[in-house]
């Protein structure tokens, strides 16, 4: 299959907020263009994107996965559903043996072992690392464990059954595994190369973190009891962020294989995954300190490009920080982007082979309309992108 990349660019303004904290509790920052910028890590926005799939029902639960250390408990519950006569303790044993058969390592955490000494309960083993498994993979492993119920240890020692366990755990990946990949350091054959790369979002302008001094009053205080019941500070900033993600559609298609459904064209799983990703990446929002700041915003502008050359971030348009001389940052950032994109694509010869779409809000983003086919709504944009991907995949290699 030919290489196909989908680039998603967004300008999004957030009010005073603390979306993504560092180890001191302050909003993350980075120096770019010689000045400090607000920053939201790629990991924070990838998790927000991944959880949005389920929260907004963009994909069926059967097309999603779970990332957890508690994979033994998770699998034991599925085994019990298939074989209700098994005791909870037996189901845990079956699950642990089956997980180990895939090549993953498990152990009982010390905290659980210590607690078990006092309670007398049988502690559940956990994986030594976060394990990302699809719903279909968990179901397949549960069925395998039940097949070997007569003697699970002997059953899984057989070479064919151990190979089957590994095959189940490494096939028919969920959409989120296919998109974001899977890595296990001591089981390299378990790894899945990510189809998506997400950049750290940074502000297009200089930002200095600020602190909010707050107090809380004790409701039961009498009039004679003056003063606060609690005082503290919380750090925050506000910014217009440039966000960027690159999706390797060819890698996504390879990860999904034939997909999770038997009765659909081979392009359909990829189209559905692409549409879900674009919708989720654009609409999702990290929730750090959201109860404190209520920073519920959506992008002012989104530019999506489908290209056969390598991905191109447009962050260099903001290497010189936007000054905000026009009474804000969105208009100047939009103007910068509108001027920069045609120049770099002309210089590197990518204009003719690239499909482009634009979704924008308000007059401040007007100049971006020339960067591609304008969509009225996010739904229109997502549908157009999905159709273009399906058509491209349907062409001969």
PyMOL commands that set and color helices and strands:
alter all, ss='L'
color gray80, all
select helices_A, chain A and resi 42-55+61-63+71-82+88-101+110-119+135-147+152-157+159-169+175-180+188-190+249-256+268-283+290-293+315-318+330-347+363-371+378-394
alter helices_A, ss='H'
color red, helices_A
select strands_A, chain A and resi 5-17+29-32+35-40+65-68+106-107+126-127+131-134+196-198+201-203+210-216+230-248+301-307+355-360+373-374
alter strands_A, ss='S'
color yellow, strands_A
deselect
rebuild
show_as cartoon
